[in-house]
Amino acid sequence: MKVQIVNKSRHSLPQYQTPHAAAVDLCANIDQPITLGTLERAVVPTGIFAALPPGYEAQIRPRSGLAAKHGIS
């Protein structure tokens, strides 16, 4: 399967950071830090666009440390 990916961010394409990583790390494409208060939500741009075929999906999940330590999901 071929997936068209367009990178409009200032970061390189997502890549595995360790040999046994289960997923790639995706960077936020932001100019200023984002601070969230309790129960606040924010849309965080990545600058990455993918054209997936019908019937497929892509998922973005929190890093396990951030989810466990700070409740970021």
mmCIF file as Biopython writes it, N, C-alpha, C and O atoms, coordinates in Angstrom:
data_model
#
loop_
_atom_site.group_PDB
_atom_site.id
_atom_site.type_symbol
_atom_site.label_atom_id
_atom_site.label_alt_id
_atom_site.label_comp_id
_atom_site.label_asym_id
_atom_site.label_entity_id
_atom_site.label_seq_id
_atom_site.pdbx_PDB_ins_code
_atom_site.Cartn_x
_atom_site.Cartn_y
_atom_site.Cartn_z
_atom_site.occupancy
_atom_site.B_iso_or_equiv
_atom_site.auth_seq_id
_atom_site.auth_asym_id
_atom_site.pdbx_PDB_model_num
ATOM 1   N N  . MET A ? 1  ? 0.847   -1.163 0.000  1.0 0.0 1  A 1 
ATOM 2   C CA . MET A ? 1  ? 0.000   0.000  0.000  1.0 0.0 1  A 1 
ATOM 3   C C  . MET A ? 1  ? 0.900   1.237  0.000  1.0 0.0 1  A 1 
ATOM 4   O O  . MET A ? 1  ? 1.868   1.308  0.758  1.0 0.0 1  A 1 
ATOM 5   N N  . LYS A ? 2  ? 0.580   2.194  -0.842 1.0 0.0 2  A 1 
ATOM 6   C CA . LYS A ? 2  ? 1.287   3.464  -0.876 1.0 0.0 2  A 1 
ATOM 7   C C  . LYS A ? 2  ? 0.408   4.532  -0.249 1.0 0.0 2  A 1 
ATOM 8   O O  . LYS A ? 2  ? -0.788  4.620  -0.526 1.0 0.0 2  A 1 
ATOM 9   N N  . VAL A ? 3  ? 1.028   5.343  0.605  1.0 0.0 3  A 1 
ATOM 10  C CA . VAL A ? 3  ? 0.328   6.430  1.269  1.0 0.0 3  A 1 
ATOM 11  C C  . VAL A ? 3  ? 1.057   7.722  0.936  1.0 0.0 3  A 1 
ATOM 12  O O  . VAL A ? 3  ? 2.257   7.848  1.179  1.0 0.0 3  A 1 
ATOM 13  N N  . GLN A ? 4  ? 0.335   8.667  0.387  1.0 0.0 4  A 1 
ATOM 14  C CA . GLN A ? 4  ? 0.942   9.966  0.085  1.0 0.0 4  A 1 
ATOM 15  C C  . GLN A ? 4  ? 1.038   10.771 1.376  1.0 0.0 4  A 1 
ATOM 16  O O  . GLN A ? 4  ? 0.041   10.971 2.070  1.0 0.0 4  A 1 
ATOM 17  N N  . ILE A ? 5  ? 2.257   11.232 1.692  1.0 0.0 5  A 1 
ATOM 18  C CA . ILE A ? 5  ? 2.483   12.032 2.888  1.0 0.0 5  A 1 
ATOM 19  C C  . ILE A ? 5  ? 3.096   13.361 2.475  1.0 0.0 5  A 1 
ATOM 20  O O  . ILE A ? 5  ? 4.068   13.400 1.720  1.0 0.0 5  A 1 
ATOM 21  N N  . VAL A ? 6  ? 2.523   14.446 2.974  1.0 0.0 6  A 1 
ATOM 22  C CA . VAL A ? 6  ? 3.033   15.791 2.706  1.0 0.0 6  A 1 
ATOM 23  C C  . VAL A ? 6  ? 3.493   16.371 4.041  1.0 0.0 6  A 1 
ATOM 24  O O  . VAL A ? 6  ? 2.736   16.388 5.012  1.0 0.0 6  A 1 
ATOM 25  N N  . ASN A ? 7  ? 4.729   16.842 4.082  1.0 0.0 7  A 1 
ATOM 26  C CA . ASN A ? 7  ? 5.290   17.423 5.293  1.0 0.0 7  A 1 
ATOM 27  C C  . ASN A ? 7  ? 5.429   18.927 5.110  1.0 0.0 7  A 1 
ATOM 28  O O  . ASN A ? 7  ? 6.309   19.393 4.386  1.0 0.0 7  A 1 
ATOM 29  N N  . LYS A ? 8  ? 4.552   19.688 5.770  1.0 0.0 8  A 1 
ATOM 30  C CA . LYS A ? 8  ? 4.619   21.147 5.716  1.0 0.0 8  A 1 
ATOM 31  C C  . LYS A ? 8  ? 5.159   21.725 7.024  1.0 0.0 8  A 1 
ATOM 32  O O  . LYS A ? 8  ? 5.067   22.930 7.258  1.0 0.0 8  A 1 
ATOM 33  N N  . SER A ? 9  ? 5.721   20.866 7.873  1.0 0.0 9  A 1 
ATOM 34  C CA . SER A ? 9  ? 6.278   21.333 9.139  1.0 0.0 9  A 1 
ATOM 35  C C  . SER A ? 9  ? 7.764   21.629 8.962  1.0 0.0 9  A 1 
ATOM 36  O O  . SER A ? 9  ? 8.343   21.362 7.910  1.0 0.0 9  A 1 
ATOM 37  N N  . ARG A ? 10 ? 8.365   22.183 10.003 1.0 0.0 10 A 1 
ATOM 38  C CA . ARG A ? 10 ? 9.805   22.450 9.967  1.0 0.0 10 A 1 
ATOM 39  C C  . ARG A ? 10 ? 10.602  21.250 10.488 1.0 0.0 10 A 1 
ATOM 40  O O  . ARG A ? 10 ? 11.830  21.301 10.556 1.0 0.0 10 A 1 
ATOM 41  N N  . HIS A ? 11 ? 9.908   20.178 10.853 1.0 0.0 11 A 1 
ATOM 42  C CA . HIS A ? 11 ? 10.543  18.966 11.368 1.0 0.0 11 A 1 
ATOM 43  C C  . HIS A ? 11 ? 10.648  17.916 10.259 1.0 0.0 11 A 1 
ATOM 44  O O  . HIS A ? 11 ? 9.938   17.980 9.256  1.0 0.0 11 A 1 
ATOM 45  N N  . SER A ? 12 ? 11.538  16.959 10.458 1.0 0.0 12 A 1 
ATOM 46  C CA . SER A ? 12 ? 11.617  15.850 9.519  1.0 0.0 12 A 1 
ATOM 47  C C  . SER A ? 12 ? 10.385  14.963 9.703  1.0 0.0 12 A 1 
ATOM 48  O O  . SER A ? 12 ? 9.637   15.119 10.669 1.0 0.0 12 A 1 
ATOM 49  N N  . LEU A ? 13 ? 10.182  14.040 8.775  1.0 0.0 13 A 1 
ATOM 50  C CA . LEU A ? 13 ? 9.066   13.102 8.909  1.0 0.0 13 A 1 
ATOM 51  C C  . LEU A ? 13 ? 9.220   12.292 10.191 1.0 0.0 13 A 1 
ATOM 52  O O  . LEU A ? 13 ? 10.342  12.057 10.639 1.0 0.0 13 A 1 
ATOM 53  N N  . PRO A ? 14 ? 8.108   11.862 10.788 1.0 0.0 14 A 1 
ATOM 54  C CA . PRO A ? 14 ? 8.193   11.042 12.001 1.0 0.0 14 A 1 
ATOM 55  C C  . PRO A ? 14 ? 9.055   9.807  11.758 1.0 0.0 14 A 1 
ATOM 56  O O  . PRO A ? 14 ? 9.031   9.220  10.676 1.0 0.0 14 A 1 
ATOM 57  N N  . GLN A ? 15 ? 9.818   9.420  12.788 1.0 0.0 15 A 1 
ATOM 58  C CA . GLN A ? 15 ? 10.688  8.253  12.659 1.0 0.0 15 A 1 
ATOM 59  C C  . GLN A ? 15 ? 10.810  7.537  13.994 1.0 0.0 15 A 1 
ATOM 60  O O  . GLN A ? 15 ? 10.572  8.119  15.053 1.0 0.0 15 A 1 
ATOM 61  N N  . TYR A ? 16 ? 11.187  6.256  13.926 1.0 0.0 16 A 1 
ATOM 62  C CA . TYR A ? 16 ? 11.412  5.473  15.135 1.0 0.0 16 A 1 
ATOM 63  C C  . TYR A ? 16 ? 12.641  6.033  15.851 1.0 0.0 16 A 1 
ATOM 64  O O  . TYR A ? 16 ? 13.644  6.351  15.213 1.0 0.0 16 A 1 
ATOM 65  N N  . GLN A ? 17 ? 12.560  6.152  17.179 1.0 0.0 17 A 1 
ATOM 66  C CA . GLN A ? 17 ? 13.661  6.722  17.954 1.0 0.0 17 A 1 
ATOM 67  C C  . GLN A ? 17 ? 14.557  5.676  18.599 1.0 0.0 17 A 1 
ATOM 68  O O  . GLN A ? 17 ? 15.692  5.979  18.967 1.0 0.0 17 A 1 
ATOM 69  N N  . THR A ? 18 ? 14.063  4.451  18.742 1.0 0.0 18 A 1 
ATOM 70  C CA . THR A ? 18 ? 14.862  3.357  19.297 1.0 0.0 18 A 1 
ATOM 71  C C  . THR A ? 18 ? 14.621  2.098  18.462 1.0 0.0 18 A 1 
ATOM 72  O O  . THR A ? 18 ? 13.596  1.993  17.788 1.0 0.0 18 A 1 
ATOM 73  N N  . PRO A ? 19 ? 15.548  1.148  18.501 1.0 0.0 19 A 1 
ATOM 74  C CA . PRO A ? 19 ? 15.422  -0.052 17.654 1.0 0.0 19 A 1 
ATOM 75  C C  . PRO A ? 19 ? 14.140  -0.848 17.869 1.0 0.0 19 A 1 
ATOM 76  O O  . PRO A ? 19 ? 13.626  -1.424 16.910 1.0 0.0 19 A 1 
ATOM 77  N N  . HIS A ? 20 ? 13.605  -0.905 19.083 1.0 0.0 20 A 1 
ATOM 78  C CA . HIS A ? 20 ? 12.420  -1.732 19.351 1.0 0.0 20 A 1 
ATOM 79  C C  . HIS A ? 20 ? 11.160  -0.901 19.588 1.0 0.0 20 A 1 
ATOM 80  O O  . HIS A ? 20 ? 10.199  -1.393 20.179 1.0 0.0 20 A 1 
ATOM 81  N N  . ALA A ? 21 ? 11.154  0.338  19.138 1.0 0.0 21 A 1 
ATOM 82  C CA . ALA A ? 21 ? 9.992   1.207  19.319 1.0 0.0 21 A 1 
ATOM 83  C C  . ALA A ? 21 ? 8.782   0.638  18.572 1.0 0.0 21 A 1 
ATOM 84  O O  . ALA A ? 21 ? 8.917   0.092  17.478 1.0 0.0 21 A 1 
ATOM 85  N N  . ALA A ? 22 ? 7.616   0.772  19.168 1.0 0.0 22 A 1 
ATOM 86  C CA . ALA A ? 22 ? 6.382   0.283  18.549 1.0 0.0 22 A 1 
ATOM 87  C C  . ALA A ? 22 ? 5.768   1.308  17.607 1.0 0.0 22 A 1 
ATOM 88  O O  . ALA A ? 22 ? 4.920   0.969  16.782 1.0 0.0 22 A 1 
ATOM 89  N N  . ALA A ? 23 ? 6.195   2.560  17.729 1.0 0.0 23 A 1 
ATOM 90  C CA . ALA A ? 23 ? 5.608   3.616  16.911 1.0 0.0 23 A 1 
ATOM 91  C C  . ALA A ? 23 ? 6.638   4.718  16.684 1.0 0.0 23 A 1 
ATOM 92  O O  . ALA A ? 23 ? 7.713   4.720  17.284 1.0 0.0 23 A 1 
ATOM 93  N N  . VAL A ? 24 ? 6.291   5.637  15.818 1.0 0.0 24 A 1 
ATOM 94  C CA . VAL A ? 24 ? 7.175   6.766  15.522 1.0 0.0 24 A 1 
ATOM 95  C C  . VAL A ? 24 ? 6.783   7.964  16.381 1.0 0.0 24 A 1 
ATOM 96  O O  . VAL A ? 24 ? 5.658   8.042  16.876 1.0 0.0 24 A 1 
ATOM 97  N N  . ASP A ? 25 ? 7.713   8.887  16.550 1.0 0.0 25 A 1 
ATOM 98  C CA . ASP A ? 25 ? 7.441   10.095 17.324 1.0 0.0 25 A 1 
ATOM 99  C C  . ASP A ? 25 ? 7.057   11.233 16.381 1.0 0.0 25 A 1 
ATOM 100 O O  . ASP A ? 25 ? 7.764   11.516 15.414 1.0 0.0 25 A 1 
ATOM 101 N N  . LEU A ? 26 ? 5.940   11.873 16.671 1.0 0.0 26 A 1 
ATOM 102 C CA . LEU A ? 26 ? 5.418   12.971 15.875 1.0 0.0 26 A 1 
ATOM 103 C C  . LEU A ? 26 ? 5.612   14.268 16.649 1.0 0.0 26 A 1 
ATOM 104 O O  . LEU A ? 26 ? 5.240   14.349 17.819 1.0 0.0 26 A 1 
ATOM 105 N N  . CYS A ? 27 ? 6.188   15.280 16.011 1.0 0.0 27 A 1 
ATOM 106 C CA . CYS A ? 27 ? 6.465   16.558 16.676 1.0 0.0 27 A 1 
ATOM 107 C C  . CYS A ? 27 ? 5.339   17.561 16.421 1.0 0.0 27 A 1 
ATOM 108 O O  . CYS A ? 27 ? 4.721   17.569 15.356 1.0 0.0 27 A 1 
ATOM 109 N N  . ALA A ? 28 ? 5.091   18.397 17.416 1.0 0.0 28 A 1 
ATOM 110 C CA . ALA A ? 28 ? 4.153   19.503 17.250 1.0 0.0 28 A 1 
ATOM 111 C C  . ALA A ? 28 ? 4.828   20.575 16.403 1.0 0.0 28 A 1 
ATOM 112 O O  . ALA A ? 28 ? 6.013   20.858 16.574 1.0 0.0 28 A 1 
ATOM 113 N N  . ASN A ? 29 ? 4.074   21.161 15.498 1.0 0.0 29 A 1 
ATOM 114 C CA . ASN A ? 29 ? 4.590   22.229 14.639 1.0 0.0 29 A 1 
ATOM 115 C C  . ASN A ? 29 ? 4.063   23.560 15.181 1.0 0.0 29 A 1 
ATOM 116 O O  . ASN A ? 29 ? 3.144   24.157 14.619 1.0 0.0 29 A 1 
ATOM 117 N N  . ILE A ? 30 ? 4.669   24.013 16.294 1.0 0.0 30 A 1 
ATOM 118 C CA . ILE A ? 30 ? 4.195   25.211 16.984 1.0 0.0 30 A 1 
ATOM 119 C C  . ILE A ? 30 ? 5.350   26.184 17.194 1.0 0.0 30 A 1 
ATOM 120 O O  . ILE A ? 30 ? 6.515   25.788 17.207 1.0 0.0 30 A 1 
ATOM 121 N N  . ASP A ? 31 ? 5.009   27.475 17.360 1.0 0.0 31 A 1 
ATOM 122 C CA . ASP A ? 31 ? 6.010   28.509 17.610 1.0 0.0 31 A 1 
ATOM 123 C C  . ASP A ? 31 ? 6.153   28.825 19.096 1.0 0.0 31 A 1 
ATOM 124 O O  . ASP A ? 31 ? 7.211   29.274 19.536 1.0 0.0 31 A 1 
ATOM 125 N N  . GLN A ? 32 ? 5.105   28.595 19.863 1.0 0.0 32 A 1 
ATOM 126 C CA . GLN A ? 32 ? 5.097   28.889 21.292 1.0 0.0 32 A 1 
ATOM 127 C C  . GLN A ? 32 ? 4.623   27.651 22.051 1.0 0.0 32 A 1 
ATOM 128 O O  . GLN A ? 32 ? 3.821   26.882 21.521 1.0 0.0 32 A 1 
ATOM 129 N N  . PRO A ? 33 ? 5.102   27.440 23.277 1.0 0.0 33 A 1 
ATOM 130 C CA . PRO A ? 33 ? 4.616   26.307 24.080 1.0 0.0 33 A 1 
ATOM 131 C C  . PRO A ? 33 ? 3.111   26.408 24.319 1.0 0.0 33 A 1 
ATOM 132 O O  . PRO A ? 33 ? 2.547   27.501 24.365 1.0 0.0 33 A 1 
ATOM 133 N N  . ILE A ? 34 ? 2.485   25.267 24.466 1.0 0.0 34 A 1 
ATOM 134 C CA . ILE A ? 34 ? 1.058   25.205 24.790 1.0 0.0 34 A 1 
ATOM 135 C C  . ILE A ? 34 ? 0.933   24.718 26.225 1.0 0.0 34 A 1 
ATOM 136 O O  . ILE A ? 34 ? 1.482   23.675 26.581 1.0 0.0 34 A 1 
ATOM 137 N N  . THR A ? 35 ? 0.214   25.466 27.044 1.0 0.0 35 A 1 
ATOM 138 C CA . THR A ? 35 ? -0.022  25.079 28.429 1.0 0.0 35 A 1 
ATOM 139 C C  . THR A ? 35 ? -1.508  24.817 28.591 1.0 0.0 35 A 1 
ATOM 140 O O  . THR A ? 35 ? -2.340  25.659 28.250 1.0 0.0 35 A 1 
ATOM 141 N N  . LEU A ? 36 ? -1.832  23.650 29.110 1.0 0.0 36 A 1 
ATOM 142 C CA . LEU A ? 36 ? -3.228  23.287 29.323 1.0 0.0 36 A 1 
ATOM 143 C C  . LEU A ? 36 ? -3.544  23.254 30.802 1.0 0.0 36 A 1 
ATOM 144 O O  . LEU A ? 36 ? -2.764  22.737 31.602 1.0 0.0 36 A 1 
ATOM 145 N N  . GLY A ? 37 ? -4.676  23.799 31.158 1.0 0.0 37 A 1 
ATOM 146 C CA . GLY A ? 37 ? -5.167  23.696 32.520 1.0 0.0 37 A 1 
ATOM 147 C C  . GLY A ? 37 ? -5.966  22.412 32.678 1.0 0.0 37 A 1 
ATOM 148 O O  . GLY A ? 37 ? -6.151  21.663 31.719 1.0 0.0 37 A 1 
ATOM 149 N N  . THR A ? 38 ? -6.427  22.169 33.870 1.0 0.0 38 A 1 
ATOM 150 C CA . THR A ? 38 ? -7.217  20.979 34.161 1.0 0.0 38 A 1 
ATOM 151 C C  . THR A ? 38 ? -8.431  20.900 33.235 1.0 0.0 38 A 1 
ATOM 152 O O  . THR A ? 38 ? -9.194  21.858 33.110 1.0 0.0 38 A 1 
ATOM 153 N N  . LEU A ? 39 ? -8.595  19.760 32.599 1.0 0.0 39 A 1 
ATOM 154 C CA . LEU A ? 39 ? -9.695  19.438 31.685 1.0 0.0 39 A 1 
ATOM 155 C C  . LEU A ? 39 ? -9.724  20.288 30.415 1.0 0.0 39 A 1 
ATOM 156 O O  . LEU A ? 39 ? -10.689 20.205 29.656 1.0 0.0 39 A 1 
ATOM 157 N N  . GLU A ? 40 ? -8.701  21.099 30.163 1.0 0.0 40 A 1 
ATOM 158 C CA . GLU A ? 40 ? -8.647  21.856 28.912 1.0 0.0 40 A 1 
ATOM 159 C C  . GLU A ? 40 ? -8.192  20.952 27.777 1.0 0.0 40 A 1 
ATOM 160 O O  . GLU A ? 40 ? -7.531  19.937 27.998 1.0 0.0 40 A 1 
ATOM 161 N N  . ARG A ? 41 ? -8.555  21.334 26.570 1.0 0.0 41 A 1 
ATOM 162 C CA . ARG A ? 41 ? -8.166  20.605 25.367 1.0 0.0 41 A 1 
ATOM 163 C C  . ARG A ? 41 ? -7.596  21.598 24.368 1.0 0.0 41 A 1 
ATOM 164 O O  . ARG A ? 41 ? -7.898  22.790 24.415 1.0 0.0 41 A 1 
ATOM 165 N N  . ALA A ? 42 ? -6.774  21.094 23.468 1.0 0.0 42 A 1 
ATOM 166 C CA . ALA A ? 42 ? -6.218  21.946 22.423 1.0 0.0 42 A 1 
ATOM 167 C C  . ALA A ? 42 ? -5.961  21.109 21.179 1.0 0.0 42 A 1 
ATOM 168 O O  . ALA A ? 42 ? -5.627  19.928 21.270 1.0 0.0 42 A 1 
ATOM 169 N N  . VAL A ? 43 ? -6.119  21.725 20.029 1.0 0.0 43 A 1 
ATOM 170 C CA . VAL A ? 43 ? -5.723  21.101 18.767 1.0 0.0 43 A 1 
ATOM 171 C C  . VAL A ? 43 ? -4.276  21.506 18.530 1.0 0.0 43 A 1 
ATOM 172 O O  . VAL A ? 43 ? -3.959  22.695 18.491 1.0 0.0 43 A 1 
ATOM 173 N N  . VAL A ? 44 ? -3.401  20.527 18.371 1.0 0.0 44 A 1 
ATOM 174 C CA . VAL A ? 44 ? -1.982  20.794 18.202 1.0 0.0 44 A 1 
ATOM 175 C C  . VAL A ? 44 ? -1.598  20.459 16.761 1.0 0.0 44 A 1 
ATOM 176 O O  . VAL A ? 44 ? -1.661  19.295 16.367 1.0 0.0 44 A 1 
ATOM 177 N N  . PRO A ? 45 ? -1.204  21.446 15.977 1.0 0.0 45 A 1 
ATOM 178 C CA . PRO A ? 45 ? -0.856  21.182 14.576 1.0 0.0 45 A 1 
ATOM 179 C C  . PRO A ? 45 ? 0.452   20.415 14.456 1.0 0.0 45 A 1 
ATOM 180 O O  . PRO A ? 45 ? 1.372   20.605 15.251 1.0 0.0 45 A 1 
ATOM 181 N N  . THR A ? 46 ? 0.522   19.551 13.460 1.0 0.0 46 A 1 
ATOM 182 C CA . THR A ? 46 ? 1.748   18.785 13.205 1.0 0.0 46 A 1 
ATOM 183 C C  . THR A ? 46 ? 2.393   19.166 11.878 1.0 0.0 46 A 1 
ATOM 184 O O  . THR A ? 46 ? 3.600   19.002 11.702 1.0 0.0 46 A 1 
ATOM 185 N N  . GLY A ? 47 ? 1.596   19.673 10.948 1.0 0.0 47 A 1 
ATOM 186 C CA . GLY A ? 47 ? 2.121   19.979 9.623  1.0 0.0 47 A 1 
ATOM 187 C C  . GLY A ? 47 ? 2.277   18.750 8.741  1.0 0.0 47 A 1 
ATOM 188 O O  . GLY A ? 47 ? 2.818   18.844 7.639  1.0 0.0 47 A 1 
ATOM 189 N N  . ILE A ? 48 ? 1.807   17.591 9.216  1.0 0.0 48 A 1 
ATOM 190 C CA . ILE A ? 48 ? 1.896   16.336 8.460  1.0 0.0 48 A 1 
ATOM 191 C C  . ILE A ? 48 ? 0.499   15.998 7.930  1.0 0.0 48 A 1 
ATOM 192 O O  . ILE A ? 48 ? -0.476  15.996 8.682  1.0 0.0 48 A 1 
ATOM 193 N N  . PHE A ? 49 ? 0.416   15.717 6.645  1.0 0.0 49 A 1 
ATOM 194 C CA . PHE A ? 49 ? -0.844  15.364 6.000  1.0 0.0 49 A 1 
ATOM 195 C C  . PHE A ? 49 ? -0.669  14.033 5.291  1.0 0.0 49 A 1 
ATOM 196 O O  . PHE A ? 49 ? 0.334   13.823 4.607  1.0 0.0 49 A 1 
ATOM 197 N N  . ALA A ? 50 ? -1.631  13.129 5.443  1.0 0.0 50 A 1 
ATOM 198 C CA . ALA A ? 50 ? -1.550  11.808 4.821  1.0 0.0 50 A 1 
ATOM 199 C C  . ALA A ? 50 ? -2.850  11.508 4.084  1.0 0.0 50 A 1 
ATOM 200 O O  . ALA A ? 50 ? -3.939  11.780 4.590  1.0 0.0 50 A 1 
ATOM 201 N N  . ALA A ? 51 ? -2.726  10.949 2.894  1.0 0.0 51 A 1 
ATOM 202 C CA . ALA A ? 51 ? -3.885  10.545 2.095  1.0 0.0 51 A 1 
ATOM 203 C C  . ALA A ? 51 ? -4.031  9.030  2.226  1.0 0.0 51 A 1 
ATOM 204 O O  . ALA A ? 51 ? -3.394  8.268  1.498  1.0 0.0 51 A 1 
ATOM 205 N N  . LEU A ? 52 ? -4.870  8.609  3.156  1.0 0.0 52 A 1 
ATOM 206 C CA . LEU A ? 52 ? -5.068  7.182  3.389  1.0 0.0 52 A 1 
ATOM 207 C C  . LEU A ? 52 ? -6.142  6.636  2.466  1.0 0.0 52 A 1 
ATOM 208 O O  . LEU A ? 52 ? -7.108  7.330  2.149  1.0 0.0 52 A 1 
ATOM 209 N N  . PRO A ? 53 ? -5.975  5.389  2.033  1.0 0.0 53 A 1 
ATOM 210 C CA . PRO A ? 53 ? -7.017  4.778  1.198  1.0 0.0 53 A 1 
ATOM 211 C C  . PRO A ? 53 ? -8.302  4.562  2.004  1.0 0.0 53 A 1 
ATOM 212 O O  . PRO A ? 53 ? -8.247  4.463  3.230  1.0 0.0 53 A 1 
ATOM 213 N N  . PRO A ? 54 ? -9.445  4.487  1.338  1.0 0.0 54 A 1 
ATOM 214 C CA . PRO A ? 54 ? -10.702 4.208  2.042  1.0 0.0 54 A 1 
ATOM 215 C C  . PRO A ? 54 ? -10.587 2.924  2.866  1.0 0.0 54 A 1 
ATOM 216 O O  . PRO A ? 54 ? -9.997  1.940  2.420  1.0 0.0 54 A 1 
ATOM 217 N N  . GLY A ? 55 ? -11.155 2.947  4.067  1.0 0.0 55 A 1 
ATOM 218 C CA . GLY A ? 55 ? -11.138 1.768  4.925  1.0 0.0 55 A 1 
ATOM 219 C C  . GLY A ? 55 ? -9.946  1.719  5.872  1.0 0.0 55 A 1 
ATOM 220 O O  . GLY A ? 55 ? -9.821  0.769  6.645  1.0 0.0 55 A 1 
ATOM 221 N N  . TYR A ? 56 ? -9.062  2.724  5.832  1.0 0.0 56 A 1 
ATOM 222 C CA . TYR A ? 56 ? -7.898  2.761  6.716  1.0 0.0 56 A 1 
ATOM 223 C C  . TYR A ? 56 ? -7.967  3.990  7.606  1.0 0.0 56 A 1 
ATOM 224 O O  . TYR A ? 56 ? -8.661  4.959  7.297  1.0 0.0 56 A 1 
ATOM 225 N N  . GLU A ? 57 ? -7.243  3.937  8.708  1.0 0.0 57 A 1 
ATOM 226 C CA . GLU A ? 57 ? -7.171  5.073  9.609  1.0 0.0 57 A 1 
ATOM 227 C C  . GLU A ? 57 ? -5.759  5.214  10.141 1.0 0.0 57 A 1 
ATOM 228 O O  . GLU A ? 57 ? -4.982  4.259  10.133 1.0 0.0 57 A 1 
ATOM 229 N N  . ALA A ? 58 ? -5.432  6.411  10.606 1.0 0.0 58 A 1 
ATOM 230 C CA . ALA A ? 58 ? -4.173  6.664  11.303 1.0 0.0 58 A 1 
ATOM 231 C C  . ALA A ? 58 ? -4.535  7.110  12.710 1.0 0.0 58 A 1 
ATOM 232 O O  . ALA A ? 58 ? -5.553  7.774  12.909 1.0 0.0 58 A 1 
ATOM 233 N N  . GLN A ? 59 ? -3.718  6.754  13.678 1.0 0.0 59 A 1 
ATOM 234 C CA . GLN A ? 59 ? -3.982  7.131  15.057 1.0 0.0 59 A 1 
ATOM 235 C C  . GLN A ? 59 ? -2.786  7.858  15.642 1.0 0.0 59 A 1 
ATOM 236 O O  . GLN A ? 59 ? -1.639  7.522  15.348 1.0 0.0 59 A 1 
ATOM 237 N N  . ILE A ? 60 ? -3.056  8.851  16.466 1.0 0.0 60 A 1 
ATOM 238 C CA . ILE A ? 60 ? -2.016  9.538  17.214 1.0 0.0 60 A 1 
ATOM 239 C C  . ILE A ? 60 ? -2.292  9.249  18.674 1.0 0.0 60 A 1 
ATOM 240 O O  . ILE A ? 60 ? -3.382  9.520  19.178 1.0 0.0 60 A 1 
ATOM 241 N N  . ARG A ? 61 ? -1.294  8.696  19.349 1.0 0.0 61 A 1 
ATOM 242 C CA . ARG A ? 61 ? -1.450  8.317  20.752 1.0 0.0 61 A 1 
ATOM 243 C C  . ARG A ? 61 ? -0.408  9.041  21.602 1.0 0.0 61 A 1 
ATOM 244 O O  . ARG A ? 61 ? 0.654   9.413  21.102 1.0 0.0 61 A 1 
ATOM 245 N N  . PRO A ? 62 ? -0.710  9.241  22.880 1.0 0.0 62 A 1 
ATOM 246 C CA . PRO A ? 62 ? 0.249   9.916  23.746 1.0 0.0 62 A 1 
ATOM 247 C C  . PRO A ? 62 ? 1.434   9.015  24.047 1.0 0.0 62 A 1 
ATOM 248 O O  . PRO A ? 62 ? 1.324   7.789  24.018 1.0 0.0 62 A 1 
ATOM 249 N N  . ARG A ? 63 ? 2.556   9.632  24.334 1.0 0.0 63 A 1 
ATOM 250 C CA . ARG A ? 63 ? 3.693   8.861  24.834 1.0 0.0 63 A 1 
ATOM 251 C C  . ARG A ? 63 ? 3.288   8.311  26.191 1.0 0.0 63 A 1 
ATOM 252 O O  . ARG A ? 63 ? 2.632   9.005  26.968 1.0 0.0 63 A 1 
ATOM 253 N N  . SER A ? 64 ? 3.666   7.085  26.486 1.0 0.0 64 A 1 
ATOM 254 C CA . SER A ? 64 ? 3.208   6.442  27.715 1.0 0.0 64 A 1 
ATOM 255 C C  . SER A ? 64 ? 3.607   7.219  28.960 1.0 0.0 64 A 1 
ATOM 256 O O  . SER A ? 64 ? 2.835   7.266  29.917 1.0 0.0 64 A 1 
ATOM 257 N N  . GLY A ? 65 ? 4.789   7.832  28.980 1.0 0.0 65 A 1 
ATOM 258 C CA . GLY A ? 65 ? 5.223   8.602  30.138 1.0 0.0 65 A 1 
ATOM 259 C C  . GLY A ? 65 ? 4.363   9.826  30.372 1.0 0.0 65 A 1 
ATOM 260 O O  . GLY A ? 65 ? 4.006   10.124 31.512 1.0 0.0 65 A 1 
ATOM 261 N N  . LEU A ? 66 ? 4.025   10.537 29.310 1.0 0.0 66 A 1 
ATOM 262 C CA . LEU A ? 66 ? 3.181   11.729 29.444 1.0 0.0 66 A 1 
ATOM 263 C C  . LEU A ? 66 ? 1.772   11.345 29.914 1.0 0.0 66 A 1 
ATOM 264 O O  . LEU A ? 66 ? 1.176   12.032 30.744 1.0 0.0 66 A 1 
ATOM 265 N N  . ALA A ? 67 ? 1.259   10.257 29.380 1.0 0.0 67 A 1 
ATOM 266 C CA . ALA A ? 67 ? -0.084  9.824  29.764 1.0 0.0 67 A 1 
ATOM 267 C C  . ALA A ? 67 ? -0.118  9.421  31.232 1.0 0.0 67 A 1 
ATOM 268 O O  . ALA A ? 67 ? -1.031  9.810  31.961 1.0 0.0 67 A 1 
ATOM 269 N N  . ALA A ? 68 ? 0.856   8.655  31.665 1.0 0.0 68 A 1 
ATOM 270 C CA . ALA A ? 68 ? 0.862   8.157  33.036 1.0 0.0 68 A 1 
ATOM 271 C C  . ALA A ? 68 ? 1.185   9.248  34.053 1.0 0.0 68 A 1 
ATOM 272 O O  . ALA A ? 68 ? 0.549   9.329  35.105 1.0 0.0 68 A 1 
ATOM 273 N N  . LYS A ? 69 ? 2.167   10.081 33.741 1.0 0.0 69 A 1 
ATOM 274 C CA . LYS A ? 69 ? 2.633   11.093 34.709 1.0 0.0 69 A 1 
ATOM 275 C C  . LYS A ? 69 ? 1.797   12.359 34.728 1.0 0.0 69 A 1 
ATOM 276 O O  . LYS A ? 69 ? 1.644   12.982 35.778 1.0 0.0 69 A 1 
ATOM 277 N N  . HIS A ? 70 ? 1.246   12.753 33.566 1.0 0.0 70 A 1 
ATOM 278 C CA . HIS A ? 70 ? 0.577   14.047 33.475 1.0 0.0 70 A 1 
ATOM 279 C C  . HIS A ? 70 ? -0.863  13.982 32.973 1.0 0.0 70 A 1 
ATOM 280 O O  . HIS A ? 70 ? -1.518  15.017 32.849 1.0 0.0 70 A 1 
ATOM 281 N N  . GLY A ? 71 ? -1.364  12.781 32.681 1.0 0.0 71 A 1 
ATOM 282 C CA . GLY A ? 71 ? -2.738  12.642 32.224 1.0 0.0 71 A 1 
ATOM 283 C C  . GLY A ? 71 ? -2.983  13.180 30.828 1.0 0.0 71 A 1 
ATOM 284 O O  . GLY A ? 71 ? -4.117  13.506 30.475 1.0 0.0 71 A 1 
ATOM 285 N N  . ILE A ? 72 ? -1.923  13.275 30.028 1.0 0.0 72 A 1 
ATOM 286 C CA . ILE A ? 72 ? -2.064  13.792 28.660 1.0 0.0 72 A 1 
ATOM 287 C C  . ILE A ? 72 ? -2.460  12.649 27.749 1.0 0.0 72 A 1 
ATOM 288 O O  . ILE A ? 72 ? -1.769  11.632 27.679 1.0 0.0 72 A 1 
ATOM 289 N N  . SER A ? 73 ? -3.561  12.815 27.058 1.0 0.0 73 A 1 
ATOM 290 C CA . SER A ? 73 ? -4.056  11.752 26.184 1.0 0.0 73 A 1 
ATOM 291 C C  . SER A ? 73 ? -4.628  12.347 24.924 1.0 0.0 73 A 1 
ATOM 292 O O  . SER A ? 73 ? -5.099  11.614 24.054 1.0 0.0 73 A 1 
#
